[in-house]
Amino acid sequence: MSENIKLVRKYLAIDENRNIVAEGNSWEEVEEIMEKKGYKRSQYDILTVVKQEKS
């Protein structure tokens, strides 16, 4: 029997030292946060975390 699964995506920005410095619900939101914090795009990476939401 098939079952619906709801997935939730979170986007995390990590700096050069692999510290999590921002979290958001979209790539654009994370980029805005990082810009406000004074980071340039080459100074951080964005990871996408996908989780199953509990029903």
N, CA, C, O and CB atoms as a CASP TS submission, in Angstrom:
PFRMAT TS
TARGET T0000
AUTHOR 0000-0000-0000
METHOD Language model
MODEL 1
PARENT N/A
ATOM      1  N   MET     1       0.839  -1.170   0.000  1.00  0.00           N
ATOM      2  CA  MET     1       0.000   0.000   0.000  1.00  0.00           C
ATOM      3  C   MET     1       0.894   1.248   0.000  1.00  0.00           C
ATOM      4  O   MET     1       1.863   1.322   0.756  1.00  0.00           O
ATOM      5  CB  MET     1      -0.960  -0.010   1.220  1.00  0.00           C
ATOM      6  N   SER     2       0.565   2.220  -0.848  1.00  0.00           N
ATOM      7  CA  SER     2       1.385   3.430  -0.917  1.00  0.00           C
ATOM      8  C   SER     2       0.970   4.425   0.161  1.00  0.00           C
ATOM      9  O   SER     2      -0.159   4.413   0.650  1.00  0.00           O
ATOM     10  CB  SER     2       1.274   4.076  -2.305  1.00  0.00           C
ATOM     11  N   GLU     3       1.897   5.264   0.503  1.00  0.00           N
ATOM     12  CA  GLU     3       1.675   6.221   1.582  1.00  0.00           C
ATOM     13  C   GLU     3       2.324   7.549   1.186  1.00  0.00           C
ATOM     14  O   GLU     3       3.423   7.561   0.631  1.00  0.00           O
ATOM     15  CB  GLU     3       2.254   5.689   2.943  1.00  0.00           C
ATOM     16  N   ASN     4       1.656   8.653   1.467  1.00  0.00           N
ATOM     17  CA  ASN     4       2.209   9.969   1.156  1.00  0.00           C
ATOM     18  C   ASN     4       3.239  10.360   2.205  1.00  0.00           C
ATOM     19  O   ASN     4       3.047  10.149   3.402  1.00  0.00           O
ATOM     20  CB  ASN     4       1.091  11.029   1.076  1.00  0.00           C
ATOM     21  N   ILE     5       4.320  10.928   1.730  1.00  0.00           N
ATOM     22  CA  ILE     5       5.381  11.392   2.612  1.00  0.00           C
ATOM     23  C   ILE     5       5.587  12.878   2.340  1.00  0.00           C
ATOM     24  O   ILE     5       5.728  13.284   1.186  1.00  0.00           O
ATOM     25  CB  ILE     5       6.710  10.577   2.398  1.00  0.00           C
ATOM     26  N   LYS     6       5.604  13.687   3.389  1.00  0.00           N
ATOM     27  CA  LYS     6       5.848  15.114   3.227  1.00  0.00           C
ATOM     28  C   LYS     6       7.309  15.396   3.548  1.00  0.00           C
ATOM     29  O   LYS     6       7.810  15.030   4.612  1.00  0.00           O
ATOM     30  CB  LYS     6       4.903  15.956   4.135  1.00  0.00           C
ATOM     31  N   LEU     7       7.986  16.058   2.605  1.00  0.00           N
ATOM     32  CA  LEU     7       9.386  16.399   2.796  1.00  0.00           C
ATOM     33  C   LEU     7       9.525  17.877   3.107  1.00  0.00           C
ATOM     34  O   LEU     7       8.790  18.710   2.576  1.00  0.00           O
ATOM     35  CB  LEU     7      10.209  16.031   1.558  1.00  0.00           C
ATOM     36  N   VAL     8      10.473  18.192   3.971  1.00  0.00           N
ATOM     37  CA  VAL     8      10.752  19.577   4.344  1.00  0.00           C
ATOM     38  C   VAL     8      12.204  19.865   3.973  1.00  0.00           C
ATOM     39  O   VAL     8      13.105  19.095   4.304  1.00  0.00           O
ATOM     40  CB  VAL     8      10.488  19.832   5.880  1.00  0.00           C
ATOM     41  N   ARG     9      12.416  20.981   3.282  1.00  0.00           N
ATOM     42  CA  ARG     9      13.775  21.380   2.906  1.00  0.00           C
ATOM     43  C   ARG     9      14.213  22.568   3.747  1.00  0.00           C
ATOM     44  O   ARG     9      13.461  23.523   3.940  1.00  0.00           O
ATOM     45  CB  ARG     9      13.854  21.725   1.398  1.00  0.00           C
ATOM     46  N   LYS    10      15.423  22.494   4.234  1.00  0.00           N
ATOM     47  CA  LYS    10      16.058  23.599   4.949  1.00  0.00           C
ATOM     48  C   LYS    10      17.373  23.885   4.233  1.00  0.00           C
ATOM     49  O   LYS    10      18.026  22.976   3.723  1.00  0.00           O
ATOM     50  CB  LYS    10      16.289  23.259   6.484  1.00  0.00           C
ATOM     51  N   TYR    11      17.741  25.130   4.204  1.00  0.00           N
ATOM     52  CA  TYR    11      18.981  25.540   3.564  1.00  0.00           C
ATOM     53  C   TYR    11      19.892  26.124   4.629  1.00  0.00           C
ATOM     54  O   TYR    11      19.491  27.005   5.388  1.00  0.00           O
ATOM     55  CB  TYR    11      18.720  26.567   2.420  1.00  0.00           C
ATOM     56  N   LEU    12      21.124  25.625   4.679  1.00  0.00           N
ATOM     57  CA  LEU    12      22.097  26.058   5.679  1.00  0.00           C
ATOM     58  C   LEU    12      23.304  26.665   4.979  1.00  0.00           C
ATOM     59  O   LEU    12      23.809  26.109   4.004  1.00  0.00           O
ATOM     60  CB  LEU    12      22.528  24.877   6.587  1.00  0.00           C
ATOM     61  N   ALA    13      23.760  27.798   5.475  1.00  0.00           N
ATOM     62  CA  ALA    13      24.997  28.393   4.971  1.00  0.00           C
ATOM     63  C   ALA    13      26.109  28.036   5.938  1.00  0.00           C
ATOM     64  O   ALA    13      25.980  28.211   7.150  1.00  0.00           O
ATOM     65  CB  ALA    13      24.867  29.948   4.805  1.00  0.00           C
ATOM     66  N   ILE    14      27.206  27.532   5.384  1.00  0.00           N
ATOM     67  CA  ILE    14      28.363  27.207   6.216  1.00  0.00           C
ATOM     68  C   ILE    14      29.554  28.035   5.737  1.00  0.00           C
ATOM     69  O   ILE    14      29.767  28.205   4.536  1.00  0.00           O
ATOM     70  CB  ILE    14      28.688  25.676   6.164  1.00  0.00           C
ATOM     71  N   ASP    15      30.322  28.544   6.693  1.00  0.00           N
ATOM     72  CA  ASP    15      31.474  29.369   6.336  1.00  0.00           C
ATOM     73  C   ASP    15      32.698  28.500   6.060  1.00  0.00           C
ATOM     74  O   ASP    15      32.616  27.272   6.039  1.00  0.00           O
ATOM     75  CB  ASP    15      31.779  30.378   7.454  1.00  0.00           C
ATOM     76  N   GLU    16      33.824  29.156   5.853  1.00  0.00           N
ATOM     77  CA  GLU    16      35.064  28.451   5.509  1.00  0.00           C
ATOM     78  C   GLU    16      35.526  27.493   6.595  1.00  0.00           C
ATOM     79  O   GLU    16      36.243  26.532   6.315  1.00  0.00           O
ATOM     80  CB  GLU    16      36.158  29.446   5.229  1.00  0.00           C
ATOM     81  N   ASN    17      35.117  27.752   7.842  1.00  0.00           N
ATOM     82  CA  ASN    17      35.488  26.881   8.962  1.00  0.00           C
ATOM     83  C   ASN    17      34.437  25.817   9.243  1.00  0.00           C
ATOM     84  O   ASN    17      34.509  25.122  10.257  1.00  0.00           O
ATOM     85  CB  ASN    17      35.715  27.709  10.209  1.00  0.00           C
ATOM     86  N   ARG    18      33.466  25.688   8.352  1.00  0.00           N
ATOM     87  CA  ARG    18      32.376  24.707   8.441  1.00  0.00           C
ATOM     88  C   ARG    18      31.442  24.960   9.617  1.00  0.00           C
ATOM     89  O   ARG    18      30.849  24.024  10.154  1.00  0.00           O
ATOM     90  CB  ARG    18      32.946  23.315   8.551  1.00  0.00           C
ATOM     91  N   ASN    19      31.309  26.218  10.018  1.00  0.00           N
ATOM     92  CA  ASN    19      30.326  26.599  11.033  1.00  0.00           C
ATOM     93  C   ASN    19      29.035  26.989  10.333  1.00  0.00           C
ATOM     94  O   ASN    19      29.065  27.641   9.289  1.00  0.00           O
ATOM     95  CB  ASN    19      30.851  27.770  11.924  1.00  0.00           C
ATOM     96  N   ILE    20      27.905  26.596  10.898  1.00  0.00           N
ATOM     97  CA  ILE    20      26.618  27.007  10.344  1.00  0.00           C
ATOM     98  C   ILE    20      26.384  28.455  10.753  1.00  0.00           C
ATOM     99  O   ILE    20      26.341  28.768  11.943  1.00  0.00           O
ATOM    100  CB  ILE    20      25.448  26.075  10.839  1.00  0.00           C
ATOM    101  N   VAL    21      26.233  29.339   9.770  1.00  0.00           N
ATOM    102  CA  VAL    21      26.087  30.763  10.067  1.00  0.00           C
ATOM    103  C   VAL    21      24.723  31.318   9.663  1.00  0.00           C
ATOM    104  O   VAL    21      24.395  32.449  10.021  1.00  0.00           O
ATOM    105  CB  VAL    21      27.172  31.543   9.371  1.00  0.00           C
ATOM    106  N   ALA    22      23.924  30.550   8.928  1.00  0.00           N
ATOM    107  CA  ALA    22      22.578  31.007   8.566  1.00  0.00           C
ATOM    108  C   ALA    22      21.718  29.806   8.206  1.00  0.00           C
ATOM    109  O   ALA    22      22.213  28.771   7.760  1.00  0.00           O
ATOM    110  CB  ALA    22      22.629  32.015   7.384  1.00  0.00           C
ATOM    111  N   GLU    23      20.415  29.972   8.412  1.00  0.00           N
ATOM    112  CA  GLU    23      19.452  28.924   8.081  1.00  0.00           C
ATOM    113  C   GLU    23      18.224  29.597   7.492  1.00  0.00           C
ATOM    114  O   GLU    23      17.791  30.646   7.968  1.00  0.00           O
ATOM    115  CB  GLU    23      19.079  28.057   9.339  1.00  0.00           C
ATOM    116  N   GLY    24      17.664  28.984   6.448  1.00  0.00           N
ATOM    117  CA  GLY    24      16.483  29.571   5.830  1.00  0.00           C
ATOM    118  C   GLY    24      15.635  28.537   5.125  1.00  0.00           C
ATOM    119  O   GLY    24      15.992  27.362   5.042  1.00  0.00           O
ATOM    120  N   ASN    25      14.501  29.000   4.618  1.00  0.00           N
ATOM    121  CA  ASN    25      13.570  28.119   3.913  1.00  0.00           C
ATOM    122  C   ASN    25      13.766  28.143   2.404  1.00  0.00           C
ATOM    123  O   ASN    25      13.122  27.380   1.684  1.00  0.00           O
ATOM    124  CB  ASN    25      12.151  28.506   4.241  1.00  0.00           C
ATOM    125  N   SER    26      14.651  29.014   1.918  1.00  0.00           N
ATOM    126  CA  SER    26      14.953  29.052   0.490  1.00  0.00           C
ATOM    127  C   SER    26      16.402  29.498   0.299  1.00  0.00           C
ATOM    128  O   SER    26      17.014  30.103   1.179  1.00  0.00           O
ATOM    129  CB  SER    26      13.974  30.006  -0.264  1.00  0.00           C
ATOM    130  N   TRP    27      16.918  29.180  -0.870  1.00  0.00           N
ATOM    131  CA  TRP    27      18.284  29.562  -1.227  1.00  0.00           C
ATOM    132  C   TRP    27      18.414  31.085  -1.181  1.00  0.00           C
ATOM    133  O   TRP    27      19.397  31.618  -0.664  1.00  0.00           O
ATOM    134  CB  TRP    27      18.662  29.020  -2.638  1.00  0.00           C
ATOM    135  N   GLU    28      17.413  31.780  -1.728  1.00  0.00           N
ATOM    136  CA  GLU    28      17.434  33.240  -1.786  1.00  0.00           C
ATOM    137  C   GLU    28      17.420  33.861  -0.388  1.00  0.00           C
ATOM    138  O   GLU    28      18.103  34.854  -0.135  1.00  0.00           O
ATOM    139  CB  GLU    28      16.242  33.749  -2.595  1.00  0.00           C
ATOM    140  N   GLU    29      16.645  33.272   0.508  1.00  0.00           N
ATOM    141  CA  GLU    29      16.576  33.774   1.882  1.00  0.00           C
ATOM    142  C   GLU    29      17.943  33.678   2.559  1.00  0.00           C
ATOM    143  O   GLU    29      18.365  34.606   3.251  1.00  0.00           O
ATOM    144  CB  GLU    29      15.523  32.989   2.693  1.00  0.00           C
ATOM    145  N   VAL    30      18.625  32.568   2.360  1.00  0.00           N
ATOM    146  CA  VAL    30      19.955  32.383   2.950  1.00  0.00           C
ATOM    147  C   VAL    30      20.939  33.389   2.355  1.00  0.00           C
ATOM    148  O   VAL    30      21.751  33.961   3.081  1.00  0.00           O
ATOM    149  CB  VAL    30      20.459  30.935   2.721  1.00  0.00           C
ATOM    150  N   GLU    31      20.874  33.608   1.045  1.00  0.00           N
ATOM    151  CA  GLU    31      21.775  34.578   0.418  1.00  0.00           C
ATOM    152  C   GLU    31      21.543  35.990   0.956  1.00  0.00           C
ATOM    153  O   GLU    31      22.502  36.735   1.160  1.00  0.00           O
ATOM    154  CB  GLU    31      21.593  34.562  -1.101  1.00  0.00           C
ATOM    155  N   GLU    32      20.283  36.366   1.188  1.00  0.00           N
ATOM    156  CA  GLU    32      19.971  37.683   1.757  1.00  0.00           C
ATOM    157  C   GLU    32      20.548  37.824   3.166  1.00  0.00           C
ATOM    158  O   GLU    32      21.130  38.854   3.505  1.00  0.00           O
ATOM    159  CB  GLU    32      18.447  37.907   1.787  1.00  0.00           C
ATOM    160  N   ILE    33      20.382  36.783   3.982  1.00  0.00           N
ATOM    161  CA  ILE    33      20.907  36.804   5.352  1.00  0.00           C
ATOM    162  C   ILE    33      22.428  36.967   5.329  1.00  0.00           C
ATOM    163  O   ILE    33      22.991  37.764   6.080  1.00  0.00           O
ATOM    164  CB  ILE    33      20.514  35.506   6.110  1.00  0.00           C
ATOM    165  N   MET    34      23.072  36.207   4.465  1.00  0.00           N
ATOM    166  CA  MET    34      24.533  36.260   4.396  1.00  0.00           C
ATOM    167  C   MET    34      25.027  37.615   3.890  1.00  0.00           C
ATOM    168  O   MET    34      26.056  38.113   4.345  1.00  0.00           O
ATOM    169  CB  MET    34      25.057  35.148   3.492  1.00  0.00           C
ATOM    170  N   GLU    35      24.297  38.204   2.954  1.00  0.00           N
ATOM    171  CA  GLU    35      24.667  39.528   2.456  1.00  0.00           C
ATOM    172  C   GLU    35      24.571  40.565   3.576  1.00  0.00           C
ATOM    173  O   GLU    35      25.431  41.438   3.700  1.00  0.00           O
ATOM    174  CB  GLU    35      23.764  39.934   1.271  1.00  0.00           C
ATOM    175  N   LYS    36      23.507  40.459   4.396  1.00  0.00           N
ATOM    176  CA  LYS    36      23.337  41.379   5.525  1.00  0.00           C
ATOM    177  C   LYS    36      24.449  41.207   6.560  1.00  0.00           C
ATOM    178  O   LYS    36      24.844  42.165   7.225  1.00  0.00           O
ATOM    179  CB  LYS    36      21.972  41.160   6.186  1.00  0.00           C
ATOM    180  N   LYS    37      24.952  39.966   6.688  1.00  0.00           N
ATOM    181  CA  LYS    37      26.037  39.706   7.640  1.00  0.00           C
ATOM    182  C   LYS    37      27.399  40.115   7.091  1.00  0.00           C
ATOM    183  O   LYS    37      28.399  40.060   7.806  1.00  0.00           O
ATOM    184  CB  LYS    37      26.060  38.235   8.014  1.00  0.00           C
ATOM    185  N   GLY    38      27.443  40.526   5.820  1.00  0.00           N
ATOM    186  CA  GLY    38      28.693  41.000   5.239  1.00  0.00           C
ATOM    187  C   GLY    38      29.532  39.949   4.538  1.00  0.00           C
ATOM    188  O   GLY    38      30.691  40.211   4.215  1.00  0.00           O
ATOM    189  N   TYR    39      28.985  38.772   4.293  1.00  0.00           N
ATOM    190  CA  TYR    39      29.723  37.717   3.606  1.00  0.00           C
ATOM    191  C   TYR    39      29.612  37.892   2.095  1.00  0.00           C
ATOM    192  O   TYR    39      28.574  38.313   1.585  1.00  0.00           O
ATOM    193  CB  TYR    39      29.204  36.330   4.025  1.00  0.00           C
ATOM    194  N   LYS    40      30.684  37.565   1.390  1.00  0.00           N
ATOM    195  CA  LYS    40      30.653  37.498  -0.068  1.00  0.00           C
ATOM    196  C   LYS    40      30.317  36.063  -0.450  1.00  0.00           C
ATOM    197  O   LYS    40      30.553  35.138   0.326  1.00  0.00           O
ATOM    198  CB  LYS    40      32.022  37.956  -0.703  1.00  0.00           C
ATOM    199  N   ARG    41      29.766  35.879  -1.643  1.00  0.00           N
ATOM    200  CA  ARG    41      29.303  34.551  -2.065  1.00  0.00           C
ATOM    201  C   ARG    41      30.432  33.512  -2.059  1.00  0.00           C
ATOM    202  O   ARG    41      30.177  32.329  -1.831  1.00  0.00           O
ATOM    203  CB  ARG    41      28.690  34.635  -3.463  1.00  0.00           C
ATOM    204  N   SER    42      31.650  33.932  -2.300  1.00  0.00           N
ATOM    205  CA  SER    42      32.774  32.988  -2.334  1.00  0.00           C
ATOM    206  C   SER    42      33.230  32.558  -0.940  1.00  0.00           C
ATOM    207  O   SER    42      34.095  31.691  -0.816  1.00  0.00           O
ATOM    208  CB  SER    42      33.942  33.606  -3.077  1.00  0.00           C
ATOM    209  N   GLN    43      32.661  33.153   0.108  1.00  0.00           N
ATOM    210  CA  GLN    43      33.091  32.854   1.476  1.00  0.00           C
ATOM    211  C   GLN    43      32.238  31.801   2.170  1.00  0.00           C
ATOM    212  O   GLN    43      32.533  31.433   3.307  1.00  0.00           O
ATOM    213  CB  GLN    43      33.078  34.108   2.290  1.00  0.00           C
ATOM    214  N   TYR    44      31.202  31.311   1.526  1.00  0.00           N
ATOM    215  CA  TYR    44      30.340  30.320   2.171  1.00  0.00           C
ATOM    216  C   TYR    44      29.723  29.384   1.136  1.00  0.00           C
ATOM    217  O   TYR    44      29.676  29.690  -0.055  1.00  0.00           O
ATOM    218  CB  TYR    44      29.234  31.014   2.984  1.00  0.00           C
ATOM    219  N   ASP    45      29.256  28.251   1.616  1.00  0.00           N
ATOM    220  CA  ASP    45      28.533  27.279   0.799  1.00  0.00           C
ATOM    221  C   ASP    45      27.136  27.131   1.369  1.00  0.00           C
ATOM    222  O   ASP    45      26.905  27.380   2.553  1.00  0.00           O
ATOM    223  CB  ASP    45      29.271  25.900   0.756  1.00  0.00           C
ATOM    224  N   ILE    46      26.209  26.724   0.519  1.00  0.00           N
ATOM    225  CA  ILE    46      24.843  26.484   0.974  1.00  0.00           C
ATOM    226  C   ILE    46      24.545  24.998   0.827  1.00  0.00           C
ATOM    227  O   ILE    46      24.693  24.418  -0.249  1.00  0.00           O
ATOM    228  CB  ILE    46      23.813  27.348   0.171  1.00  0.00           C
ATOM    229  N   LEU    47      24.124  24.398   1.931  1.00  0.00           N
ATOM    230  CA  LEU    47      23.739  22.987   1.942  1.00  0.00           C
ATOM    231  C   LEU    47      22.222  22.882   1.971  1.00  0.00           C
ATOM    232  O   LEU    47      21.544  23.701   2.591  1.00  0.00           O
ATOM    233  CB  LEU    47      24.364  22.246   3.157  1.00  0.00           C
ATOM    234  N   THR    48      21.700  21.877   1.303  1.00  0.00           N
ATOM    235  CA  THR    48      20.268  21.609   1.334  1.00  0.00           C
ATOM    236  C   THR    48      20.044  20.365   2.184  1.00  0.00           C
ATOM    237  O   THR    48      20.607  19.306   1.909  1.00  0.00           O
ATOM    238  CB  THR    48      19.686  21.425  -0.111  1.00  0.00           C
ATOM    239  N   VAL    49      19.222  20.500   3.210  1.00  0.00           N
ATOM    240  CA  VAL    49      18.891  19.386   4.094  1.00  0.00           C
ATOM    241  C   VAL    49      17.438  19.009   3.829  1.00  0.00           C
ATOM    242  O   VAL    49      16.548  19.856   3.893  1.00  0.00           O
ATOM    243  CB  VAL    49      19.122  19.757   5.611  1.00  0.00           C
ATOM    244  N   VAL    50      17.207  17.741   3.533  1.00  0.00           N
ATOM    245  CA  VAL    50      15.850  17.270   3.258  1.00  0.00           C
ATOM    246  C   VAL    50      15.466  16.279   4.345  1.00  0.00           C
ATOM    247  O   VAL    50      16.175  15.304   4.594  1.00  0.00           O
ATOM    248  CB  VAL    50      15.745  16.618   1.836  1.00  0.00           C
ATOM    249  N   LYS    51      14.324  16.544   4.995  1.00  0.00           N
ATOM    250  CA  LYS    51      13.847  15.666   6.068  1.00  0.00           C
ATOM    251  C   LYS    51      12.402  15.274   5.804  1.00  0.00           C
ATOM    252  O   LYS    51      11.660  15.983   5.123  1.00  0.00           O
ATOM    253  CB  LYS    51      13.976  16.356   7.451  1.00  0.00           C
ATOM    254  N   GLN    52      12.028  14.151   6.347  1.00  0.00           N
ATOM    255  CA  GLN    52      10.630  13.733   6.303  1.00  0.00           C
ATOM    256  C   GLN    52       9.921  14.362   7.489  1.00  0.00           C
ATOM    257  O   GLN    52      10.371  14.233   8.628  1.00  0.00           O
ATOM    258  CB  GLN    52      10.492  12.171   6.321  1.00  0.00           C
ATOM    259  N   GLU    53       8.814  15.041   7.223  1.00  0.00           N
ATOM    260  CA  GLU    53       8.045  15.654   8.303  1.00  0.00           C
ATOM    261  C   GLU    53       7.137  14.603   8.923  1.00  0.00           C
ATOM    262  O   GLU    53       6.512  13.814   8.214  1.00  0.00           O
ATOM    263  CB  GLU    53       7.216  16.864   7.787  1.00  0.00           C
ATOM    264  N   LYS    54       7.071  14.598  10.238  1.00  0.00           N
ATOM    265  CA  LYS    54       6.219  13.636  10.938  1.00  0.00           C
ATOM    266  C   LYS    54       4.762  14.027  10.786  1.00  0.00           C
ATOM    267  O   LYS    54       4.410  15.202  10.881  1.00  0.00           O
ATOM    268  CB  LYS    54       6.597  13.547  12.427  1.00  0.00           C
ATOM    269  N   SER    55       3.932  13.049  10.554  1.00  0.00           N
ATOM    270  CA  SER    55       2.496  13.312  10.370  1.00  0.00           C
ATOM    271  C   SER    55       1.759  13.319  11.682  1.00  0.00           C
ATOM    272  O   SER    55       0.546  13.525  11.707  1.00  0.00           O
ATOM    273  CB  SER    55       1.876  12.280   9.450  1.00  0.00           C
TER
END
